[in-house]
Amino acid sequence: MSFELLTRPEFYVSLLTLTAMEIVLGIDNVVFISILVGKLPRKQQPLARRLGLSLALGLRLALLFTISWVMGLTAPFFSVLGKSFSGRDLILLGGGLFLIAKATHEIYDKLEVAHEKDGKKSSTSGAAFGFILAQILALDVVFSLDSVITAVGMARHISIMVVAMVVAVGVMLVFAGAIGDFVNRHPSMKILALSFLLLIGVMLTAEGMGQHVGKGYIYSAMAFSLGVELLNMRLRKKAAAPVTLHQRFEQEAAG
């Protein structure tokens, strides 16, 4: 990064814009990691969360420094019934189908399967840790590819892309624990998060098939649903609050 670049106002505008975009794109990754990590014993969760996000950053930087190869993935690879598929299409299609299958399985698991109480953990927790980390790594590839292609489209200097990705993952590392705890504490929020992943899986599958879906529509719908659920949680908390003596006196007086 040259000193001359640091004196240009457009450098900071580009950096802030790209960092914000990388954080938004990384929310999907954080939610997915939080849900998977929630299956592990509590003492293993911070390590798995840090490893998952560190792998995500490592993959993003590796793809960024092999940008010519990444952009080559957008070239047609083969055709089926007149539809051309590139390497990027195949990665998005595979990732989207994986997300749909995983989210559907997790929703079924949360609603239909009886679980043992916390604390009765299997002796194969080491194998479970590795399996969950492998799933995180598989989806990191898909999310990282999308992130890098977005970065290349928004910035001209690779130094801006590197700084933006490091800052974005740093922000995610700071807030991932709080997001994960919040999602795991509230069953309805966990189902909503899984529904978001299902929606993102459909979007990735559509893009893999050549049907572009504006991310603005997806994120707007997710934000609206989240707002509605936060209001519902507030109402449930208010309804469950104990009645004070003053409120009881007012209710009896009104009756």
Backbone hydrogen bonds, N-H to C=O, Kabsch-Sander energy under -0.5 kcal/mol:
donor,donor_aa,acceptor,acceptor_aa,energy
6,L,2,S,-0.9
7,T,3,F,-0.7
7,T,4,E,-0.8
8,R,5,L,-1.2
11,F,8,R,-1.1
12,Y,8,R,-0.8
13,V,9,P,-1.9
14,S,10,E,-2.5
15,L,11,F,-2.3
16,L,12,Y,-2.6
17,T,13,V,-2.3
18,L,14,S,-2.6
19,T,15,L,-2.5
20,A,16,L,-2.4
21,M,17,T,-2.1
22,E,18,L,-2.6
23,I,19,T,-2.2
24,V,20,A,-2.2
25,L,21,M,-2.7
26,G,22,E,-1.7
27,I,23,I,-0.8
27,I,24,V,-0.9
28,D,24,V,-0.5
28,D,25,L,-0.5
29,N,25,L,-0.6
30,V,26,G,-2.4
31,V,27,I,-2.6
32,F,28,D,-2.4
33,I,29,N,-2.7
34,S,30,V,-2.7
35,I,31,V,-2.1
36,L,32,F,-2.1
37,V,33,I,-3.1
38,G,34,S,-1.5
39,K,36,L,-1.7
40,L,37,V,-1.9
44,Q,41,P,-1.8
45,Q,41,P,-0.9
45,Q,42,R,-0.6
48,A,44,Q,-2.3
49,R,45,Q,-2.6
50,R,46,P,-2.5
51,L,47,L,-2.8
52,G,48,A,-2.6
53,L,49,R,-2.2
54,S,50,R,-2.4
55,L,51,L,-2.7
56,A,52,G,-1.7
57,L,53,L,-2.3
58,G,54,S,-2.7
59,L,55,L,-2.6
60,R,56,A,-2.2
61,L,57,L,-2.6
62,A,58,G,-2.4
63,L,59,L,-2.7
64,L,60,R,-2.2
65,F,61,L,-2.1
66,T,63,L,-0.7
67,I,64,L,-0.9
69,W,66,T,-0.7
70,V,66,T,-2.0
71,M,67,I,-2.9
72,G,68,S,-1.3
73,L,69,W,-0.8
73,L,70,V,-1.1
74,T,71,M,-1.3
75,A,72,G,-1.4
77,F,85,F,-3.3
78,F,85,F,-1.7
80,V,83,K,-2.7
83,K,80,V,-1.9
84,S,82,G,-0.6
85,F,78,F,-3.4
87,G,73,L,-0.7
87,G,75,A,-0.6
88,R,73,L,-2.2
90,L,86,S,-2.0
91,I,87,G,-2.0
92,L,88,R,-2.7
93,L,89,D,-2.8
94,G,90,L,-2.6
95,G,91,I,-2.6
96,G,92,L,-2.8
97,L,93,L,-2.4
98,F,94,G,-2.2
99,L,95,G,-2.4
100,I,96,G,-2.4
101,A,97,L,-2.5
102,K,98,F,-2.9
103,A,99,L,-3.0
104,T,100,I,-2.3
105,H,101,A,-2.4
106,E,102,K,-2.5
107,I,103,A,-2.4
108,Y,104,T,-2.3
109,D,105,H,-2.6
110,K,106,E,-2.4
111,L,107,I,-2.0
112,E,108,Y,-2.9
113,V,108,Y,-0.7
113,V,109,D,-0.8
120,K,117,K,-1.7
121,K,119,G,-1.4
125,S,122,S,-0.7
128,A,124,T,-2.2
129,F,125,S,-2.5
130,G,126,G,-2.0
131,F,127,A,-2.4
132,I,128,A,-2.6
133,L,129,F,-2.2
134,A,130,G,-2.0
135,Q,131,F,-1.8
136,I,132,I,-2.3
137,L,133,L,-2.4
138,A,134,A,-2.1
139,L,135,Q,-2.0
140,D,136,I,-2.2
141,V,137,L,-1.5
142,V,138,A,-0.9
143,F,139,L,-2.6
144,S,140,D,-2.8
145,L,141,V,-2.0
146,D,142,V,-1.9
147,S,143,F,-2.2
148,V,144,S,-2.8
149,I,145,L,-2.2
150,T,146,D,-1.9
151,A,147,S,-2.3
152,V,148,V,-2.5
153,G,149,I,-1.6
154,M,150,T,-1.2
155,A,151,A,-2.2
161,M,157,H,-1.5
162,V,158,I,-2.4
163,V,159,S,-2.3
164,A,160,I,-2.5
165,M,161,M,-2.3
166,V,162,V,-2.4
167,V,163,V,-2.6
168,A,164,A,-2.5
169,V,165,M,-2.4
170,G,166,V,-2.2
171,V,167,V,-2.4
172,M,168,A,-2.1
173,L,169,V,-2.5
174,V,170,G,-1.8
175,F,171,V,-1.9
176,A,172,M,-2.1
177,G,173,L,-0.6
179,I,175,F,-2.5
180,G,176,A,-2.9
181,D,177,G,-2.7
182,F,178,A,-2.3
183,V,179,I,-2.6
184,N,180,G,-2.4
185,R,181,D,-1.8
186,H,182,F,-1.1
190,K,186,H,-1.8
191,I,187,P,-2.1
192,L,188,S,-2.0
193,A,189,M,-2.6
194,L,190,K,-2.3
195,S,191,I,-2.1
196,F,192,L,-2.1
197,L,193,A,-2.1
198,L,194,L,-2.2
199,L,195,S,-2.3
200,I,196,F,-2.7
201,G,197,L,-2.4
202,V,198,L,-2.0
203,M,199,L,-2.2
204,L,200,I,-2.7
205,T,201,G,-2.3
206,A,202,V,-2.5
207,E,203,M,-2.4
208,G,204,L,-2.4
209,M,205,T,-1.3
210,G,207,E,-1.6
211,Q,206,A,-2.9
212,H,210,G,-0.8
217,Y,214,G,-0.7
218,I,214,G,-1.2
219,Y,215,K,-2.9
220,S,216,G,-2.1
221,A,217,Y,-2.2
222,M,218,I,-2.3
223,A,219,Y,-2.6
224,F,220,S,-2.4
225,S,221,A,-2.4
226,L,222,M,-2.5
227,G,223,A,-2.4
228,V,224,F,-2.3
229,E,225,S,-2.3
230,L,226,L,-2.3
231,L,227,G,-1.9
232,N,228,V,-2.3
233,M,229,E,-2.5
234,R,230,L,-2.0
235,L,231,L,-2.3
236,R,232,N,-2.6
237,K,233,M,-2.4
238,K,234,R,-2.2
239,A,235,L,-2.5
240,A,236,R,-1.8
241,A,237,K,-0.6
241,A,238,K,-0.6
248,R,244,T,-2.5
249,F,245,L,-2.2
250,E,246,H,-2.1
251,Q,247,Q,-2.3
252,E,248,R,-2.4
253,A,249,F,-2.2
254,A,250,E,-2.3
255,G,251,Q,-1.7
